[in-house]
Amino acid sequence: MLGLRTVVYKVDDLEEAKQWYAVAFKTRPYFDEPFYVGFSIGGYELGLLPEKIPRENKFTNVITYWGVNDVNKEYNRFIKLGATIDEEPTNVGGELVVVSVKDPWGNVIGIIYNPEFKITE
């Protein structure tokens, strides 16, 4: 195993989601097609995939946490962009803090501050 490469969020409005994620992650897509939109985020890929399942019928079974330096700042920024609270900021031991929000399409976005995590190759 080489580690995480891509996280895909399924959305029912690809154009709207592309704009929202560009603002939320402060970047533009590097791959932009009607069947898939890809963003490069800190060496990993965030993908958007169109789907027909209504937002209200989604369920959570996996949470991917995106690393940040300030969980509260990013949490508040995502809420202002229209995300909703999934889990409020929680200290999970030591300096580790996690939070999760739902994007406007019902996908869970995890945010984590973990000063102990170091990317290895």
C-alpha positions in Angstrom: 0.0 0.0 0.0 1.3 3.4 -1.0 -1.1 5.5 1.1 -4.1 7.7 0.3 -4.3 9.1 -3.2 -7.8 10.2 -4.0 -11.0 11.0 -2.1 -14.2 11.2 -4.2 -17.4 13.0 -3.2 -20.5 12.2 -5.1 -22.7 15.1 -6.0 -26.0 15.6 -7.9 -25.0 19.0 -9.4 -21.4 18.8 -10.7 -21.2 22.5 -11.8 -22.5 23.8 -8.5 -20.2 21.5 -6.5 -17.2 22.4 -8.6 -17.7 26.1 -7.7 -18.3 25.3 -4.0 -15.2 23.1 -3.6 -13.1 25.6 -5.5 -14.0 28.2 -2.8 -13.9 25.8 0.1 -10.5 24.4 -0.7 -9.1 27.7 -2.2 -8.1 26.1 -5.5 -9.3 25.4 -9.1 -9.7 22.0 -10.6 -6.8 20.6 -12.6 -9.1 18.1 -14.3 -12.6 19.3 -15.4 -14.8 17.0 -17.5 -18.6 16.3 -17.4 -17.9 12.9 -15.9 -15.3 13.9 -13.2 -13.7 17.0 -11.6 -10.4 16.6 -9.9 -8.6 19.0 -7.5 -5.0 18.7 -6.3 -5.0 19.3 -2.5 -1.6 19.1 -0.8 -0.4 16.3 -2.9 -3.7 14.3 -2.8 -6.7 14.4 -5.1 -10.2 15.5 -4.2 -12.6 14.2 -6.9 -16.2 15.1 -7.6 -18.3 12.4 -9.3 -21.8 13.0 -10.6 -24.6 10.8 -9.2 -28.4 10.7 -9.2 -29.0 9.8 -5.6 -30.9 12.7 -3.9 -29.0 14.5 -1.2 -31.4 13.6 1.6 -30.9 9.8 0.9 -27.1 9.8 1.6 -25.6 8.0 4.5 -22.2 8.2 6.2 -19.9 5.2 6.3 -16.5 6.7 5.8 -15.0 10.0 6.9 -11.8 11.4 5.4 -10.0 14.0 7.4 -8.2 16.9 5.7 -5.3 18.3 7.7 -5.3 21.9 8.8 -3.4 24.2 11.1 -6.5 25.7 12.8 -9.6 23.5 13.0 -11.9 26.2 14.4 -11.0 28.7 11.7 -11.6 26.2 8.9 -14.7 24.8 10.5 -16.2 28.3 10.8 -15.2 29.1 7.2 -16.9 25.9 5.9 -20.1 26.7 7.9 -20.1 30.2 6.3 -19.9 28.6 2.9 -23.0 26.6 3.5 -21.7 23.4 5.0 -23.7 22.1 8.0 -22.5 20.7 11.3 -21.9 16.9 11.4 -19.6 16.9 14.5 -18.5 19.9 16.4 -14.8 20.5 17.1 -13.6 17.8 19.6 -10.3 17.2 21.3 -9.5 13.5 20.9 -6.4 13.5 23.0 -3.3 15.6 23.4 -3.3 18.3 20.8 -5.5 16.4 18.3 -8.7 18.1 17.3 -11.3 16.8 14.8 -14.5 18.2 13.3 -16.7 17.2 10.5 -19.2 19.1 8.3 -21.6 18.1 5.5 -21.2 19.8 2.2 -24.4 21.0 0.5 -24.7 17.6 -1.2 -24.7 15.6 2.1 -21.0 14.4 1.9 -19.1 14.4 5.2 -15.8 16.4 5.1 -13.5 15.7 8.1 -11.0 18.3 9.3 -8.2 17.5 11.6 -5.3 19.2 13.4 -2.7 16.6 14.2 0.8 17.9 14.8 2.2 14.4 15.2 1.3 13.3 11.7 4.1 13.5 9.2 3.8 12.5 5.5 6.2 9.8 4.5 7.1 8.5 1.1 
